[in-house]
């Protein structure tokens, strides 16, 4: 390559010129050799990035079936003058989403709407020439064309329309010999084979001792391998799981279906709390009631009505066992940690769970009716607030978010209660709640040691990790987006 380039000192060589001058067939060989020469200061590389335009989804449809304005125009000229009203158009078989923008496009061709009728007074041959030009433009894009060889006003027109044309970038490289490259006596160069692959055979022999190894260049462009990989949410769950395991926690799980009693009453959430209403919680018809052992019902009744032996006054009123036994889809994974405590009230523990929860939320950019929570507790003599805060800080630091702060909050089942926020791009974002379970929660379960507890949103965190501004992206299975996601 060096001696080829020395032949014409001031010329920038393109890839295809290098390939033919050297009689190579592999682009990677030219790019690699060029890079090697550039690293040694013998050539300079000039990269020209240009946009290549092809048809988008709509563009392909238009290329196959005709552009919307062409189809409308053909309809219009085939209609008798008396049947060119807007209502004729609306009943013509065009889709509703086509007629709206379609009228605008027809107006662009000179069609006017006079008293509800589409009328055209202009030169039809000019319109047809323009439509043919547009169709011709789309046809050239089938193969992909570089931006500088496209007619700019046509391109601007199609760029302004949805999904008709899409662009991607390509890099064209040119190599020019430098003064020091020119000074090298290429006849004195010896060809030395560089070893790129280290194989068992190579290592078993002696040849490697004197071999020259090709340096590994992590900056070289390479194709993205399209391999199977875990869904980003699943990968994130695995990462969170391994962080908690590494911090000495054990994992627990539970059912999606729960009674209101375990989901709420055990947490001292009053039976008339707004979050318990039908419009916030998915209650089930089947099972519409789930039996709870009498000892638990009796304990919760005592706590809710009078506060038990905790010194609390309770909520007053009358506790209903029917309400407690209603079936629902769990609204938070705090039900998992509560059940763990109920089953192991005296055993100090550090447990976490990552699971799906359900709330009647309307779907928008930041809400889904099904999402996940990262839940956990620490129960041991002496467990306290600093321990809770440190645990959460450690977790988020391991996730890559070292700036964490807590603010006072309120939950019916913790005291004190905290809101946990992390700093992201200069802003504080709320990711979940935490606190120390109230005696009204722990006493009926038979726990005597304090319990630090937290529940965090997983999707919120996923939005930060994956840099999303719409939570729905996580679940719409957009293959192109999924392929582009890094392996977490
Ligand atoms: N369950 C709360 C929620 O769903 C979070 C939380 C868990 C708060 C544990 C305090 C203690 O938002």
Boltz pocket constraint, residues with backbone or C-beta under 6 A from the ligand:
constraints:
  - pocket:
      binder: B
      contacts: [[A, 331], [A, 332], [A, 333], [A, 334], [A, 376], [A, 411], [A, 414], [A, 418], [A, 432], [A, 433], [A, 434], [A, 435], [A, 453], [A, 454], [A, 455], [A, 456]]
      max_distance: 6.0
